[in-house]
């Protein structure tokens, strides 16, 4: 069953796209990451132009994350004040990212930059997650140094920033500049890579900011909803590559997949889930790295002006 | 404009008393891109009308289907520090967004190179008007790479024996259009060739357009981009919220 995508300008198989959305949704529900890091590369492998893949994946993430936010809100797991600061940074980051995207597109380097950022980010996060999950599963023993190091609540660099605010839900008294900057970076990455940035934000909130664990996931999801929505608008008005049909098909699969994923997650060991995620992440990173180093099939590419 | 130019080119040929005339037609004047569009096959056919009514052997036909001209940038990848990235670029001011040529015999056997260049017959004879001052051999390399890339995307094609002539008077050619075809006004040109010369030519226009919902979406994304973006966000939020509400009611 083929359907024509009006912005991407080609026909795709409906079942493949809905299925991809479902798979990503399942993962989202199981582990709580947005899954954009999977959607975008797979869409690109499938032949969707990179700009359209990035923009439409962003739109899809908004939809998958909203139900998560609502659920966490009911459990009072969202720090609205912290969220607002991060979102302010995120929106600024996505607008700046829009200009950067356009610039790189005109220079002809956008594809290379997307692939390289993916390799670096996914590679390092995948290794970290795999290590952590393997330790928890008793496959490897924790390194001596890490075990002996005293737990540190605040990063000294962040503690040195001026102008401190109180964030009651997060249990923090820190400068808003830190979450603002963090938001900015996630906004940039959202525009460039079509990811929600949850798998970067969650560790950063825990290890850099020292937020209390109960509000991390909810606040991160809140941030993702707003920043991906802003990014969709940035893409719609600058690169004009949001394909509403593609995003809709992905969503159809992913919102349903996410619900089943959440149910499925309750029956599985969380460490095992994280291990699966780590393997998937490393797989994508490896595929991207190979693509950068291998002689591409298409040496010449064409851009319409 | 292309049509007028073509008529001007063909006019002296048409005046020749004893020369035959072409009556071309196409299976679709309009190609509509709708939700289930996976490409289309166009049939370009017609008749060769001889003044004395008797077909002469050794007459060949070439059919060209050409899309609107676009300015483009072609980029070339090279390996830099182990990574393949775009390094060189050349601008072309007028590259046809689609080009397919079908002929009754391979073009090189039909026509001499100069004539082929004048009528832009064949993928090696496209006039892309490169900009910038790169040396000729670099230009040729980029042109070659460009044509090759377009061939892989099925946007450029040559059918060396794609025209069938029956009884010396009726000809027909099939040209396939892929799903990722660009929209616009296309020209279908037919050339009658004998002894390496073009002795008659005729053109028809074909419109390829996005219609219905697909056309509306493409237009909205271009002309009302902010409203389009807001709609995309709202649709996305509604779908996400609806799914969570539905599943909550069903499973608690």
Contacts between the chains, C-beta under 8 A, distances in Angstrom:
chain1	res1	chain2	res2	distance
A	2	B	36	6.4
A	2	B	38	4.9
A	2	B	179	7.9
A	3	B	35	5.7
A	3	B	36	6.8
A	4	B	33	6.2
A	4	B	34	6.9
A	4	B	35	5.5
A	4	B	36	6.8
A	4	B	37	4.5
A	4	B	38	7.6
A	4	B	179	6.6
A	4	B	214	5.8
A	6	B	210	6.3
A	6	B	213	7.8
A	6	B	214	4.3
A	6	B	215	7.6
A	6	B	217	4.2
A	6	B	218	4.5
A	6	B	221	7.6
A	7	B	217	7.1
A	7	B	218	6.6
A	7	B	221	5.7
A	9	B	180	5.2
A	9	B	182	7.5
A	10	B	179	5.1
A	10	B	180	4.2
A	11	B	37	6.4
A	11	B	38	4.7
A	11	B	39	7.6
A	11	B	179	4.0
A	59	B	232	5.0
A	59	B	233	7.1
A	59	B	236	5.2
A	60	B	236	6.8
A	62	B	233	6.0
A	62	B	236	4.4
A	62	B	237	6.3
A	62	B	240	7.2
A	63	B	235	7.9
A	63	B	236	3.8
A	63	B	237	6.4
A	63	B	239	4.9
A	63	B	240	3.6
A	64	B	240	6.1
A	65	B	240	7.2
A	66	B	236	7.9
A	66	B	237	5.3
A	66	B	240	3.9
A	66	B	241	5.6
A	66	B	244	7.5
A	67	B	240	5.0
A	67	B	241	6.5
A	67	B	243	6.3
A	67	B	244	3.2
A	70	B	241	7.1
A	70	B	244	6.0
A	71	B	244	7.1
A	108	B	73	7.2
A	108	B	75	4.7
A	108	B	86	4.2
A	108	B	89	6.2
A	109	B	85	6.7
A	109	B	86	6.3
A	111	B	86	7.8
A	112	B	83	6.9
A	112	B	84	8.0
A	112	B	85	4.3
A	112	B	86	6.9
A	116	B	83	7.5
A	225	B	237	7.9
A	229	B	233	4.6
A	229	B	236	7.9
A	229	B	237	7.7
A	232	B	229	5.5
A	232	B	232	5.4
A	232	B	233	5.3
A	232	B	236	7.5
A	233	B	226	7.0
A	233	B	229	4.2
A	233	B	230	7.0
A	233	B	233	6.9
A	235	B	229	7.4
A	236	B	221	7.0
A	236	B	225	5.1
A	236	B	226	6.9
A	236	B	228	5.4
A	236	B	229	2.9
A	236	B	232	6.5
A	237	B	225	4.7
A	237	B	226	5.7
A	237	B	229	6.2
A	240	B	221	5.6
A	240	B	222	6.4
A	240	B	225	6.0
A	242	B	221	6.9
A	242	B	228	7.1
A	242	B	229	6.4
A	242	B	232	5.3
A	244	B	217	6.1
A	244	B	221	7.7
A	244	B	228	7.3
A	244	B	231	7.0
A	244	B	232	5.0
A	244	B	235	6.8
A	245	B	214	8.0
A	245	B	217	6.7
A	247	B	232	6.2
A	247	B	235	7.7
A	247	B	236	6.5
A	248	B	235	6.4
A	248	B	239	7.4
A	251	B	235	7.9
A	251	B	236	6.1
A	251	B	239	4.7
A	251	B	240	7.1
A	252	B	239	7.2
A	255	B	239	5.6
A	255	B	240	5.4
A	255	B	242	7.7
A	255	B	243	3.5
A	255	B	244	7.5
A	256	B	243	6.1
A	258	B	243	7.4
A	259	B	243	6.2
A	259	B	244	7.1
A	259	B	247	4.2
A	263	B	251	7.3
A	292	B	83	4.9
A	292	B	84	6.4
A	293	B	82	5.8
A	293	B	83	6.6
A	293	B	84	7.3
A	294	B	84	7.4
A	295	B	79	7.7
A	295	B	84	6.6
A	296	B	77	6.0
A	296	B	84	5.3
A	297	B	152	8.0
A	298	B	77	7.8
A	298	B	149	6.0
A	298	B	152	7.1
A	299	B	76	6.2
A	299	B	77	5.0
A	299	B	145	6.2
A	300	B	74	5.8
A	300	B	75	6.9
A	300	B	76	5.7
A	300	B	77	7.6
A	300	B	142	7.1
A	300	B	145	3.2
A	300	B	146	5.9
A	300	B	148	6.7
A	300	B	149	4.7
A	301	B	74	7.3
A	301	B	75	5.1
A	301	B	77	7.5
A	301	B	86	7.1
A	301	B	149	6.7
A	302	B	72	5.6
A	302	B	73	7.5
A	302	B	74	5.7
A	302	B	75	7.9
A	302	B	146	6.2
A	302	B	149	5.7
A	302	B	150	7.0
A	303	B	72	6.5
A	303	B	73	4.7
A	303	B	74	7.9
A	303	B	75	7.0
A	304	B	70	5.5
A	304	B	71	7.8
A	304	B	72	5.7
A	304	B	97	7.7
A	305	B	70	7.2
A	305	B	71	4.4
A	305	B	72	6.2
A	305	B	73	6.3
A	305	B	91	7.8
